[in-house]
Amino acid sequence: MKSFKQFKENFSTAVQRGSWVFVYDEDGNQSFGVYGTLVGYTSNNVSVQRKNYVYTYANDGRIVSSAPTNDD
């Protein structure tokens, strides 16, 4: 598995497997996995919910935003 620093391609897909979200690049290689629930993805971002927050990851692996969920 590539580390975040090595990842340079756009996302192709993100898959929920149990409690983990696995992200794949355009060549079908696994780019990274993160614990949580998949909220959505684009070619440049993946959003994953962990507890009461949604974290959005850029295609270089950085967390670019986090926001609380509206669970009441």
All heavy atoms as a GROMACS GRO file, in nm:
protein
  576
    1MET      N    1   0.085  -0.118   0.000
    1MET     CA    2   0.000   0.000   0.000
    1MET      C    3   0.089   0.124   0.000
    1MET      O    4   0.188   0.131   0.071
    1MET     CB    5  -0.090  -0.002   0.123
    1MET     CG    6  -0.178   0.116   0.133
    1MET     SD    7  -0.316   0.104   0.249
    1MET     CE    8  -0.237   0.056   0.400
    2LYS      N    9   0.051   0.223  -0.081
    2LYS     CA   10   0.128   0.347  -0.087
    2LYS      C   11   0.102   0.433   0.035
    2LYS      O   12  -0.007   0.430   0.090
    2LYS     CB   13   0.086   0.426  -0.212
    2LYS     CG   14   0.115   0.357  -0.341
    2LYS     CD   15   0.064   0.442  -0.456
    2LYS     CE   16   0.080   0.370  -0.586
    2LYS     NZ   17   0.028   0.447  -0.698
    3SER      N   18   0.202   0.509   0.074
    3SER     CA   19   0.178   0.607   0.180
    3SER      C   20   0.113   0.729   0.117
    3SER      O   21   0.111   0.744  -0.004
    3SER     CB   22   0.311   0.646   0.246
    3SER     OG   23   0.388   0.724   0.156
    4PHE      N   24   0.059   0.818   0.200
    4PHE     CA   25  -0.006   0.936   0.147
    4PHE      C   26   0.089   1.019   0.061
    4PHE      O   27   0.051   1.071  -0.040
    4PHE     CB   28  -0.059   1.023   0.261
    4PHE     CG   29  -0.180   0.967   0.330
    4PHE    CD1   30  -0.187   0.962   0.467
    4PHE    CD2   31  -0.288   0.920   0.258
    4PHE    CE1   32  -0.298   0.913   0.531
    4PHE    CE2   33  -0.400   0.870   0.322
    4PHE     CZ   34  -0.405   0.867   0.459
    5LYS      N   35   0.214   1.031   0.101
    5LYS     CA   36   0.309   1.116   0.030
    5LYS      C   37   0.339   1.063  -0.110
    5LYS      O   38   0.374   1.138  -0.198
    5LYS     CB   39   0.438   1.130   0.110
    5LYS     CG   40   0.418   1.209   0.237
    5LYS     CD   41   0.546   1.222   0.314
    5LYS     CE   42   0.521   1.299   0.442
    5LYS     NZ   43   0.641   1.313   0.522
    6GLN      N   44   0.325   0.933  -0.133
    6GLN     CA   45   0.353   0.876  -0.263
    6GLN      C   46   0.233   0.885  -0.357
    6GLN      O   47   0.246   0.867  -0.476
    6GLN     CB   48   0.392   0.729  -0.250
    6GLN     CG   49   0.522   0.710  -0.176
    6GLN     CD   50   0.546   0.564  -0.146
    6GLN    OE1   51   0.454   0.493  -0.108
    6GLN    NE2   52   0.668   0.520  -0.163
    7PHE      N   53   0.116   0.914  -0.307
    7PHE     CA   54  -0.007   0.912  -0.384
    7PHE      C   55  -0.020   1.040  -0.465
    7PHE      O   56  -0.020   1.148  -0.412
    7PHE     CB   57  -0.127   0.898  -0.291
    7PHE     CG   58  -0.257   0.884  -0.363
    7PHE    CD1   59  -0.286   0.767  -0.431
    7PHE    CD2   60  -0.347   0.987  -0.366
    7PHE    CE1   61  -0.406   0.754  -0.498
    7PHE    CE2   62  -0.466   0.974  -0.433
    7PHE     CZ   63  -0.495   0.858  -0.500
    8LYS      N   64  -0.028   1.027  -0.598
    8LYS     CA   65  -0.035   1.145  -0.683
    8LYS      C   66  -0.148   1.139  -0.784
    8LYS      O   67  -0.176   1.237  -0.849
    8LYS     CB   68   0.097   1.165  -0.755
    8LYS     CG   69   0.209   1.194  -0.658
    8LYS     CD   70   0.340   1.216  -0.726
    8LYS     CE   71   0.443   1.238  -0.618
    8LYS     NZ   72   0.575   1.252  -0.665
    9GLU      N   73  -0.210   1.025  -0.803
    9GLU     CA   74  -0.316   1.011  -0.901
    9GLU      C   75  -0.451   1.045  -0.842
    9GLU      O   76  -0.468   1.050  -0.722
    9GLU     CB   77  -0.318   0.868  -0.955
    9GLU     CG   78  -0.192   0.829  -1.028
    9GLU     CD   79  -0.203   0.692  -1.089
    9GLU    OE1   80  -0.308   0.663  -1.148
    9GLU    OE2   81  -0.108   0.616  -1.077
   10ASN      N   82  -0.548   1.064  -0.931
   10ASN     CA   83  -0.685   1.086  -0.885
   10ASN      C   84  -0.744   0.958  -0.833
   10ASN      O   85  -0.701   0.849  -0.867
   10ASN     CB   86  -0.771   1.139  -1.000
   10ASN     CG   87  -0.737   1.281  -1.038
   10ASN    OD1   88  -0.686   1.356  -0.957
   10ASN    ND2   89  -0.765   1.317  -1.160
   11PHE      N   90  -0.848   0.973  -0.751
   11PHE     CA   91  -0.920   0.857  -0.702
   11PHE      C   92  -1.006   0.800  -0.814
   11PHE      O   93  -1.063   0.874  -0.894
   11PHE     CB   94  -1.013   0.894  -0.586
   11PHE     CG   95  -0.943   0.952  -0.466
   11PHE    CD1   96  -0.999   1.055  -0.396
   11PHE    CD2   97  -0.822   0.900  -0.423
   11PHE    CE1   98  -0.938   1.108  -0.284
   11PHE    CE2   99  -0.759   0.951  -0.310
   11PHE     CZ  100  -0.818   1.056  -0.242
   12SER      N  101  -1.015   0.670  -0.819
   12SER     CA  102  -1.104   0.604  -0.912
   12SER      C  103  -1.228   0.556  -0.840
   12SER      O  104  -1.340   0.572  -0.889
   12SER     CB  105  -1.033   0.487  -0.979
   12SER     OG  106  -1.123   0.414  -1.058
   13THR      N  107  -1.207   0.497  -0.723
   13THR     CA  108  -1.320   0.446  -0.646
   13THR      C  109  -1.285   0.439  -0.499
   13THR      O  110  -1.168   0.436  -0.462
   13THR     CB  111  -1.364   0.306  -0.699
   13THR    OG1  112  -1.486   0.269  -0.638
   13THR    CG2  113  -1.259   0.202  -0.671
   14ALA      N  114  -1.388   0.436  -0.418
   14ALA     CA  115  -1.374   0.416  -0.274
   14ALA      C  116  -1.476   0.310  -0.234
   14ALA      O  117  -1.591   0.315  -0.279
   14ALA     CB  118  -1.398   0.546  -0.198
   15VAL      N  119  -1.433   0.213  -0.155
   15VAL     CA  120  -1.516   0.098  -0.122
   15VAL      C  121  -1.524   0.081   0.029
   15VAL      O  122  -1.420   0.084   0.097
   15VAL     CB  123  -1.458  -0.030  -0.187
   15VAL    CG1  124  -1.540  -0.151  -0.151
   15VAL    CG2  125  -1.447  -0.014  -0.337
   16GLN      N  126  -1.644   0.060   0.080
   16GLN     CA  127  -1.664   0.030   0.222
   16GLN      C  128  -1.651  -0.120   0.243
   16GLN      O  129  -1.719  -0.198   0.177
   16GLN     CB  130  -1.803   0.076   0.265
   16GLN     CG  131  -1.834   0.053   0.411
   16GLN     CD  132  -1.772   0.160   0.500
   16GLN    OE1  133  -1.788   0.278   0.475
   16GLN    NE2  134  -1.702   0.118   0.603
   17ARG      N  135  -1.560  -0.162   0.330
   17ARG     CA  136  -1.546  -0.303   0.366
   17ARG      C  137  -1.545  -0.312   0.517
   17ARG      O  138  -1.445  -0.280   0.581
   17ARG     CB  139  -1.418  -0.362   0.308
   17ARG     CG  140  -1.422  -0.375   0.160
   17ARG     CD  141  -1.318  -0.471   0.108
   17ARG     NE  142  -1.325  -0.477  -0.037
   17ARG     CZ  143  -1.228  -0.441  -0.119
   17ARG    NH1  144  -1.113  -0.398  -0.070
   17ARG    NH2  145  -1.245  -0.447  -0.249
   18GLY      N  146  -1.658  -0.354   0.572
   18GLY     CA  147  -1.670  -0.357   0.717
   18GLY      C  148  -1.661  -0.217   0.771
   18GLY      O  149  -1.732  -0.127   0.727
   19SER      N  150  -1.570  -0.194   0.865
   19SER     CA  151  -1.553  -0.062   0.926
   19SER      C  152  -1.445   0.020   0.858
   19SER      O  153  -1.406   0.125   0.909
   19SER     CB  154  -1.517  -0.079   1.075
   19SER     OG  155  -1.623  -0.142   1.142
   20TRP      N  156  -1.396  -0.025   0.744
   20TRP     CA  157  -1.288   0.043   0.674
   20TRP      C  158  -1.333   0.091   0.537
   20TRP      O  159  -1.414   0.027   0.471
   20TRP     CB  160  -1.168  -0.050   0.657
   20TRP     CG  161  -1.095  -0.071   0.785
   20TRP    CD1  162  -1.127  -0.160   0.884
   20TRP    CD2  163  -0.981   0.000   0.830
   20TRP    NE1  164  -1.039  -0.149   0.988
   20TRP    CE2  165  -0.947  -0.052   0.956
   20TRP    CE3  166  -0.903   0.100   0.776
   20TRP    CZ2  167  -0.839  -0.004   1.029
   20TRP    CZ3  168  -0.795   0.147   0.848
   20TRP    CH2  169  -0.764   0.095   0.973
   21VAL      N  170  -1.274   0.203   0.493
   21VAL     CA  171  -1.294   0.254   0.358
   21VAL      C  172  -1.159   0.241   0.287
   21VAL      O  173  -1.056   0.288   0.337
   21VAL     CB  174  -1.337   0.402   0.360
   21VAL    CG1  175  -1.346   0.457   0.218
   21VAL    CG2  176  -1.469   0.417   0.434
   22PHE      N  177  -1.161   0.175   0.171
   22PHE     CA  178  -1.040   0.159   0.092
   22PHE      C  179  -1.054   0.242  -0.035
   22PHE      O  180  -1.157   0.240  -0.102
   22PHE     CB  181  -1.017   0.012   0.058
   22PHE     CG  182  -0.986  -0.070   0.179
   22PHE    CD1  183  -1.087  -0.141   0.243
   22PHE    CD2  184  -0.859  -0.073   0.232
   22PHE    CE1  185  -1.060  -0.215   0.357
   22PHE    CE2  186  -0.831  -0.147   0.346
   22PHE     CZ  187  -0.932  -0.218   0.409
   23VAL      N  188  -0.948   0.317  -0.066
   23VAL     CA  189  -0.948   0.409  -0.178
   23VAL      C  190  -0.850   0.356  -0.283
   23VAL      O  191  -0.739   0.316  -0.250
   23VAL     CB  192  -0.908   0.551  -0.133
   23VAL    CG1  193  -0.909   0.648  -0.249
   23VAL    CG2  194  -1.001   0.598  -0.022
   24TYR      N  195  -0.894   0.360  -0.409
   24TYR     CA  196  -0.815   0.306  -0.520
   24TYR      C  197  -0.787   0.416  -0.622
   24TYR      O  198  -0.872   0.501  -0.648
   24TYR     CB  199  -0.889   0.190  -0.586
   24TYR     CG  200  -0.908   0.074  -0.493
   24TYR    CD1  201  -1.020   0.068  -0.409
   24TYR    CD2  202  -0.814  -0.027  -0.484
   24TYR    CE1  203  -1.037  -0.037  -0.321
   24TYR    CE2  204  -0.830  -0.132  -0.395
   24TYR     CZ  205  -0.942  -0.137  -0.315
   24TYR     OH  206  -0.959  -0.240  -0.227
   25ASP      N  207  -0.668   0.409  -0.683
   25ASP     CA  208  -0.631   0.507  -0.785
   25ASP      C  209  -0.684   0.464  -0.922
   25ASP      O  210  -0.750   0.362  -0.936
   25ASP     CB  211  -0.481   0.531  -0.786
   25ASP     CG  212  -0.398   0.411  -0.830
   25ASP    OD1  213  -0.453   0.318  -0.893
   25ASP    OD2  214  -0.277   0.411  -0.802
   26GLU      N  215  -0.651   0.543  -1.023
   26GLU     CA  216  -0.701   0.518  -1.158
   26GLU      C  217  -0.649   0.388  -1.218
   26GLU      O  218  -0.708   0.334  -1.311
   26GLU     CB  219  -0.663   0.635  -1.249
   26GLU     CG  220  -0.733   0.764  -1.209
   26GLU     CD  221  -0.682   0.885  -1.281
   26GLU    OE1  222  -0.560   0.891  -1.310
   26GLU    OE2  223  -0.764   0.973  -1.310
   27ASP      N  224  -0.538   0.336  -1.166
   27ASP     CA  225  -0.482   0.210  -1.214
   27ASP      C  226  -0.536   0.090  -1.138
   27ASP      O  227  -0.495  -0.022  -1.163
   27ASP     CB  228  -0.329   0.212  -1.203
   27ASP     CG  229  -0.266   0.317  -1.293
   27ASP    OD1  230  -0.321   0.342  -1.404
   27ASP    OD2  231  -0.164   0.375  -1.254
   28GLY      N  232  -0.625   0.113  -1.042
   28GLY     CA  233  -0.682   0.005  -0.963
   28GLY      C  234  -0.599  -0.036  -0.844
   28GLY      O  235  -0.630  -0.133  -0.776
   29ASN      N  236  -0.493   0.039  -0.816
   29ASN     CA  237  -0.408   0.010  -0.700
   29ASN      C  238  -0.469   0.073  -0.575
   29ASN      O  239  -0.520   0.186  -0.579
   29ASN     CB  240  -0.268   0.068  -0.721
   29ASN     CG  241  -0.200   0.007  -0.841
   29ASN    OD1  242  -0.199  -0.114  -0.858
   29ASN    ND2  243  -0.147   0.093  -0.926
   30GLN      N  244  -0.461   0.000  -0.464
   30GLN     CA  245  -0.509   0.056  -0.338
   30GLN      C  246  -0.418   0.168  -0.295
   30GLN      O  247  -0.297   0.151  -0.285
   30GLN     CB  248  -0.515  -0.051  -0.230
   30GLN     CG  249  -0.571   0.000  -0.100
   30GLN     CD  250  -0.580  -0.109   0.006
   30GLN    OE1  251  -0.618  -0.221  -0.024
   30GLN    NE2  252  -0.543  -0.073   0.127
   31SER      N  253  -0.475   0.285  -0.272
   31SER     CA  254  -0.397   0.402  -0.232
   31SER      C  255  -0.385   0.412  -0.081
   31SER      O  256  -0.278   0.437  -0.029
   31SER     CB  257  -0.462   0.529  -0.286
   31SER     OG  258  -0.468   0.525  -0.425
   32PHE      N  259  -0.496   0.394  -0.012
   32PHE     CA  260  -0.493   0.394   0.134
   32PHE      C  261  -0.625   0.341   0.186
   32PHE      O  262  -0.722   0.326   0.113
   32PHE     CB  263  -0.462   0.533   0.192
   32PHE     CG  264  -0.564   0.639   0.164
   32PHE    CD1  265  -0.669   0.662   0.252
   32PHE    CD2  266  -0.554   0.719   0.052
   32PHE    CE1  267  -0.761   0.762   0.228
   32PHE    CE2  268  -0.646   0.819   0.027
   32PHE     CZ  269  -0.750   0.841   0.115
   33GLY      N  270  -0.627   0.312   0.314
   33GLY     CA  271  -0.748   0.271   0.384
   33GLY      C  272  -0.762   0.356   0.508
   33GLY      O  273  -0.663   0.399   0.567
   34VAL      N  274  -0.886   0.384   0.544
   34VAL     CA  275  -0.911   0.465   0.663
   34VAL      C  276  -1.032   0.408   0.735
   34VAL      O  277  -1.128   0.362   0.673
   34VAL     CB  278  -0.929   0.614   0.626
   34VAL    CG1  279  -1.049   0.636   0.537
   34VAL    CG2  280  -0.936   0.702   0.748
   35TYR      N  281  -1.026   0.407   0.866
   35TYR     CA  282  -1.134   0.357   0.949
   35TYR      C  283  -1.250   0.455   0.947
   35TYR      O  284  -1.230   0.576   0.962
   35TYR     CB  285  -1.085   0.337   1.092
   35TYR     CG  286  -1.190   0.279   1.184
   35TYR    CD1  287  -1.214   0.143   1.188
   35TYR    CD2  288  -1.265   0.361   1.266
   35TYR    CE1  289  -1.311   0.088   1.271
   35TYR    CE2  290  -1.362   0.309   1.350
   35TYR     CZ  291  -1.385   0.172   1.352
   35TYR     OH  292  -1.480   0.120   1.433
   36GLY      N  293  -1.371   0.408   0.925
   36GLY     CA  294  -1.488   0.494   0.928
   36GLY      C  295  -1.593   0.448   0.830
   36GLY      O  296  -1.586   0.338   0.776
   37THR      N  297  -1.690   0.534   0.805
   37THR     CA  298  -1.800   0.506   0.714
   37THR      C  299  -1.792   0.599   0.595
   37THR      O  300  -1.785   0.721   0.611
   37THR     CB  301  -1.936   0.527   0.786
   37THR    OG1  302  -1.940   0.442   0.901
   37THR    CG2  303  -2.052   0.495   0.695
   38LEU      N  304  -1.794   0.541   0.476
   38LEU     CA  305  -1.786   0.620   0.353
   38LEU      C  306  -1.910   0.708   0.340
   38LEU      O  307  -2.023   0.660   0.347
   38LEU     CB  308  -1.774   0.526   0.232
   38LEU     CG  309  -1.768   0.592   0.095
   38LEU    CD1  310  -1.643   0.678   0.083
   38LEU    CD2  311  -1.771   0.485  -0.014
   39VAL      N  312  -1.886   0.836   0.321
   39VAL     CA  313  -1.995   0.931   0.299
   39VAL      C  314  -2.010   0.958   0.150
   39VAL      O  315  -2.120   0.963   0.097
   39VAL     CB  316  -1.971   1.062   0.376
   39VAL    CG1  317  -2.078   1.166   0.345
   39VAL    CG2  318  -1.964   1.035   0.526
   40GLY      N  319  -1.898   0.974   0.079
   40GLY     CA  320  -1.899   1.000  -0.064
   40GLY      C  321  -1.759   1.023  -0.115
   40GLY      O  322  -1.665   1.039  -0.037
   41TYR      N  323  -1.746   1.026  -0.248
   41TYR     CA  324  -1.615   1.054  -0.307
   41TYR      C  325  -1.630   1.113  -0.446
   41TYR      O  326  -1.734   1.098  -0.511
   41TYR     CB  327  -1.528   0.929  -0.312
   41TYR     CG  328  -1.574   0.822  -0.408
   41TYR    CD1  329  -1.524   0.817  -0.537
   41TYR    CD2  330  -1.667   0.726  -0.370
   41TYR    CE1  331  -1.566   0.718  -0.625
   41TYR    CE2  332  -1.709   0.628  -0.457
   41TYR     CZ  333  -1.658   0.626  -0.585
   41TYR     OH  334  -1.701   0.529  -0.673
   42THR      N  335  -1.525   1.185  -0.488
   42THR     CA  336  -1.511   1.236  -0.623
   42THR      C  337  -1.373   1.193  -0.670
   42THR      O  338  -1.303   1.121  -0.598
   42THR     CB  339  -1.522   1.390  -0.629
   42THR    OG1  340  -1.407   1.447  -0.563
   42THR    CG2  341  -1.650   1.440  -0.563
   43SER      N  342  -1.330   1.239  -0.785
   43SER     CA  343  -1.196   1.203  -0.832
   43SER      C  344  -1.086   1.269  -0.749
   43SER      O  345  -0.971   1.228  -0.755
   43SER     CB  346  -1.179   1.238  -0.979
   43SER     OG  347  -1.191   1.378  -0.998
   44ASN      N  348  -1.122   1.371  -0.671
   44ASN     CA  349  -1.023   1.445  -0.592
   44ASN      C  350  -1.040   1.438  -0.441
   44ASN      O  351  -0.950   1.478  -0.368
   44ASN     CB  352  -1.022   1.592  -0.632
   44ASN     CG  353  -0.980   1.612  -0.774
   44ASN    OD1  354  -0.881   1.558  -0.818
   44ASN    ND2  355  -1.058   1.688  -0.849
   45ASN      N  356  -1.156   1.392  -0.394
   45ASN     CA  357  -1.184   1.392  -0.250
   45ASN      C  358  -1.259   1.266  -0.208
   45ASN      O  359  -1.336   1.211  -0.285
   45ASN     CB  360  -1.273   1.512  -0.213
   45ASN     CG  361  -1.206   1.643  -0.235
   45ASN    OD1  362  -1.105   1.672  -0.173
   45ASN    ND2  363  -1.261   1.724  -0.324
   46VAL      N  364  -1.233   1.226  -0.084
   46VAL     CA  365  -1.308   1.117  -0.022
   46VAL      C  366  -1.353   1.167   0.114
   46VAL      O  367  -1.273   1.220   0.191
   46VAL     CB  368  -1.221   0.991  -0.004
   46VAL    CG1  369  -1.295   0.885   0.074
   46VAL    CG2  370  -1.178   0.935  -0.138
   47SER      N  371  -1.482   1.149   0.145
   47SER     CA  372  -1.536   1.191   0.274
   47SER      C  373  -1.572   1.068   0.356
   47SER      O  374  -1.639   0.977   0.306
   47SER     CB  375  -1.659   1.278   0.256
   47SER     OG  376  -1.624   1.399   0.192
   48VAL      N  377  -1.523   1.065   0.480
   48VAL     CA  378  -1.541   0.951   0.569
   48VAL      C  379  -1.589   1.000   0.704
   48VAL      O  380  -1.534   1.096   0.759
   48VAL     CB  381  -1.408   0.874   0.585
   48VAL    CG1  382  -1.422   0.760   0.684
   48VAL    CG2  383  -1.359   0.823   0.450
   49GLN      N  384  -1.692   0.935   0.758
   49GLN     CA  385  -1.741   0.971   0.891
   49GLN      C  386  -1.678   0.882   0.995
   49GLN      O  387  -1.674   0.759   0.980
   49GLN     CB  388  -1.893   0.957   0.898
   49GLN     CG  389  -1.947   0.996   1.034
   49GLN     CD  390  -2.099   0.995   1.041
   49GLN    OE1  391  -2.166   0.993   0.939
   49GLN    NE2  392  -2.150   0.996   1.163
   50ARG      N  393  -1.625   0.945   1.099
   50ARG     CA  394  -1.575   0.875   1.218
   50ARG      C  395  -1.640   0.940   1.338
   50ARG      O  396  -1.625   1.061   1.359
   50ARG     CB  397  -1.423   0.884   1.227
   50ARG     CG  398  -1.352   0.797   1.127
   50ARG     CD  399  -1.206   0.776   1.158
   50ARG     NE  400  -1.131   0.896   1.189
   50ARG     CZ  401  -1.060   0.964   1.101
   50ARG    NH1  402  -1.054   0.927   0.976
   50ARG    NH2  403  -0.994   1.070   1.140
   51LYS      N  404  -1.716   0.859   1.412
   51LYS     CA  405  -1.792   0.909   1.526
   51LYS      C  406  -1.879   1.025   1.482
   51LYS      O  407  -1.960   1.009   1.392
   51LYS     CB  408  -1.701   0.942   1.643
   51LYS     CG  409  -1.629   0.820   1.696
   51LYS     CD  410  -1.559   0.849   1.825
   51LYS     CE  411  -1.492   0.721   1.874
   51LYS     NZ  412  -1.432   0.740   2.004
   52ASN      N  413  -1.865   1.142   1.541
   52ASN     CA  414  -1.952   1.255   1.512
   52ASN      C  415  -1.892   1.357   1.416
   52ASN      O  416  -1.935   1.472   1.413
   52ASN     CB  417  -1.994   1.325   1.641
   52ASN     CG  418  -2.077   1.235   1.729
   52ASN    OD1  419  -2.152   1.151   1.679
   52ASN    ND2  420  -2.065   1.250   1.860
   53TYR      N  421  -1.791   1.317   1.338
   53TYR     CA  422  -1.727   1.408   1.243
   53TYR      C  423  -1.715   1.343   1.106
   53TYR      O  424  -1.697   1.222   1.094
   53TYR     CB  425  -1.587   1.448   1.290
   53TYR     CG  426  -1.591   1.560   1.391
   53TYR    CD1  427  -1.612   1.532   1.526
   53TYR    CD2  428  -1.576   1.692   1.352
   53TYR    CE1  429  -1.618   1.634   1.619
   53TYR    CE2  430  -1.582   1.795   1.445
   53TYR     CZ  431  -1.602   1.765   1.578
   53TYR     OH  432  -1.609   1.867   1.669
   54VAL      N  433  -1.722   1.426   1.003
   54VAL     CA  434  -1.694   1.383   0.866
   54VAL      C  435  -1.562   1.448   0.826
   54VAL      O  436  -1.547   1.571   0.835
   54VAL     CB  437  -1.807   1.424   0.769
   54VAL    CG1  438  -1.767   1.391   0.626
   54VAL    CG2  439  -1.936   1.354   0.806
   55TYR      N  440  -1.468   1.365   0.783
   55TYR     CA  441  -1.337   1.411   0.739
   55TYR      C  442  -1.329   1.397   0.588
   55TYR      O  443  -1.366   1.294   0.533
   55TYR     CB  444  -1.226   1.328   0.803
   55TYR     CG  445  -1.224   1.340   0.954
   55TYR    CD1  446  -1.296   1.251   1.033
   55TYR    CD2  447  -1.151   1.440   1.015
   55TYR    CE1  448  -1.295   1.262   1.172
   55TYR    CE2  449  -1.150   1.452   1.153
   55TYR     CZ  450  -1.222   1.363   1.230
   55TYR     OH  451  -1.221   1.375   1.366
   56THR      N  452  -1.279   1.502   0.521
   56THR     CA  453  -1.260   1.498   0.377
   56THR      C  454  -1.112   1.496   0.346
   56THR      O  455  -1.036   1.580   0.395
   56THR     CB  456  -1.327   1.619   0.309
   56THR    OG1  457  -1.467   1.616   0.340
   56THR    CG2  458  -1.310   1.614   0.158
   57TYR      N  459  -1.072   1.395   0.268
   57TYR     CA  460  -0.932   1.375   0.230
   57TYR      C  461  -0.912   1.418   0.086
   57TYR      O  462  -0.991   1.382  -0.002
   57TYR     CB  463  -0.894   1.227   0.242
   57TYR     CG  464  -0.899   1.174   0.382
   57TYR    CD1  465  -1.018   1.128   0.436
   57TYR    CD2  466  -0.784   1.170   0.461
   57TYR    CE1  467  -1.024   1.078   0.566
   57TYR    CE2  468  -0.789   1.122   0.591
   57TYR     CZ  469  -0.910   1.077   0.642
   57TYR     OH  470  -0.915   1.028   0.770
   58ALA      N  471  -0.804   1.494   0.060
   58ALA     CA  472  -0.767   1.532  -0.076
   58ALA      C  473  -0.696   1.415  -0.142
   58ALA      O  474  -0.659   1.318  -0.076
   58ALA     CB  475  -0.676   1.655  -0.074
   59ASN      N  476  -0.672   1.426  -0.273
   59ASN     CA  477  -0.609   1.315  -0.343
   59ASN      C  478  -0.462   1.297  -0.307
   59ASN      O  479  -0.402   1.198  -0.347
   59ASN     CB  480  -0.630   1.323  -0.494
   59ASN     CG  481  -0.565   1.443  -0.557
   59ASN    OD1  482  -0.515   1.531  -0.488
   59ASN    ND2  483  -0.565   1.448  -0.688
   60ASP      N  484  -0.404   1.388  -0.230
   60ASP     CA  485  -0.268   1.365  -0.180
   60ASP      C  486  -0.270   1.312  -0.038
   60ASP      O  487  -0.166   1.297   0.025
   60ASP     CB  488  -0.184   1.493  -0.190
   60ASP     CG  489  -0.236   1.605  -0.102
   60ASP    OD1  490  -0.340   1.587  -0.034
   60ASP    OD2  491  -0.174   1.712  -0.103
   61GLY      N  492  -0.390   1.281   0.015
   61GLY     CA  493  -0.401   1.219   0.146
   61GLY      C  494  -0.420   1.313   0.263
   61GLY      O  495  -0.443   1.270   0.374
   62ARG      N  496  -0.412   1.442   0.237
   62ARG     CA  497  -0.431   1.539   0.345
   62ARG      C  498  -0.578   1.549   0.383
   62ARG      O  499  -0.665   1.541   0.298
   62ARG     CB  500  -0.386   1.679   0.302
   62ARG     CG  501  -0.241   1.697   0.281
   62ARG     CD  502  -0.208   1.839   0.230
   62ARG     NE  503  -0.274   1.863   0.101
   62ARG     CZ  504  -0.365   1.957   0.079
   62ARG    NH1  505  -0.404   2.038   0.175
   62ARG    NH2  506  -0.420   1.972  -0.041
   63ILE      N  507  -0.604   1.568   0.510
   63ILE     CA  508  -0.739   1.603   0.553
   63ILE      C  509  -0.757   1.751   0.522
   63ILE      O  510  -0.684   1.836   0.573
   63ILE     CB  511  -0.761   1.576   0.703
   63ILE    CG1  512  -0.752   1.426   0.732
   63ILE    CG2  513  -0.897   1.631   0.747
   63ILE    CD1  514  -0.762   1.390   0.878
   64VAL      N  515  -0.853   1.781   0.434
   64VAL     CA  516  -0.873   1.919   0.393
   64VAL      C  517  -0.989   1.985   0.466
   64VAL      O  518  -1.000   2.108   0.466
   64VAL     CB  519  -0.893   1.932   0.240
   64VAL    CG1  520  -0.763   1.895   0.168
   64VAL    CG2  521  -1.008   1.846   0.192
   65SER      N  522  -1.074   1.903   0.528
   65SER     CA  523  -1.180   1.962   0.609
   65SER      C  524  -1.234   1.858   0.705
   65SER      O  525  -1.220   1.738   0.684
   65SER     CB  526  -1.294   2.017   0.522
   65SER     OG  527  -1.366   1.913   0.461
   66SER      N  528  -1.294   1.907   0.810
   66SER     CA  529  -1.367   1.822   0.903
   66SER      C  530  -1.487   1.902   0.951
   66SER      O  531  -1.480   2.024   0.966
   66SER     CB  532  -1.279   1.779   1.020
   66SER     OG  533  -1.239   1.891   1.097
   67ALA      N  534  -1.596   1.831   0.970
   67ALA     CA  535  -1.719   1.898   1.013
   67ALA      C  536  -1.798   1.805   1.102
   67ALA      O  537  -1.801   1.684   1.077
   67ALA     CB  538  -1.802   1.938   0.892
   68PRO      N  539  -1.860   1.860   1.206
   68PRO     CA  540  -1.944   1.774   1.291
   68PRO      C  541  -2.067   1.728   1.213
   68PRO      O  542  -2.117   1.798   1.126
   68PRO     CB  543  -1.982   1.864   1.407
   68PRO     CG  544  -1.966   2.003   1.356
   68PRO     CD  545  -1.860   1.999   1.250
   69THR      N  546  -2.114   1.610   1.246
   69THR     CA  547  -2.238   1.561   1.186
   69THR      C  548  -2.355   1.626   1.258
   69THR      O  549  -2.340   1.684   1.365
   69THR     CB  550  -2.250   1.408   1.197
   69THR    OG1  551  -2.249   1.372   1.335
   69THR    CG2  552  -2.137   1.339   1.124
   70ASN      N  553  -2.471   1.614   1.201
   70ASN     CA  554  -2.591   1.674   1.261
   70ASN      C  555  -2.673   1.569   1.334
   70ASN      O  556  -2.795   1.578   1.338
   70ASN     CB  557  -2.676   1.742   1.153
   70ASN     CG  558  -2.608   1.863   1.097
   70ASN    OD1  559  -2.535   1.932   1.167
   70ASN    ND2  560  -2.629   1.888   0.970
   71ASP      N  561  -2.606   1.469   1.391
   71ASP     CA  562  -2.677   1.364   1.465
   71ASP      C  563  -2.727   1.421   1.598
   71ASP      O  564  -2.649   1.466   1.680
   71ASP     CB  565  -2.586   1.245   1.493
   71ASP     CG  566  -2.544   1.174   1.366
   71ASP    OD1  567  -2.614   1.190   1.263
   71ASP    OD2  568  -2.443   1.102   1.368
   72ASP      N  569  -2.855   1.421   1.615
   72ASP     CA  570  -2.912   1.471   1.740
   72ASP      C  571  -2.972   1.360   1.819
   72ASP      O  572  -3.016   1.262   1.774
   72ASP     CB  573  -3.019   1.576   1.711
   72ASP     CG  574  -2.959   1.704   1.657
   72ASP    OD1  575  -2.847   1.738   1.695
   72ASP    OD2  576  -3.027   1.769   1.575
   0.00000   0.00000   0.00000
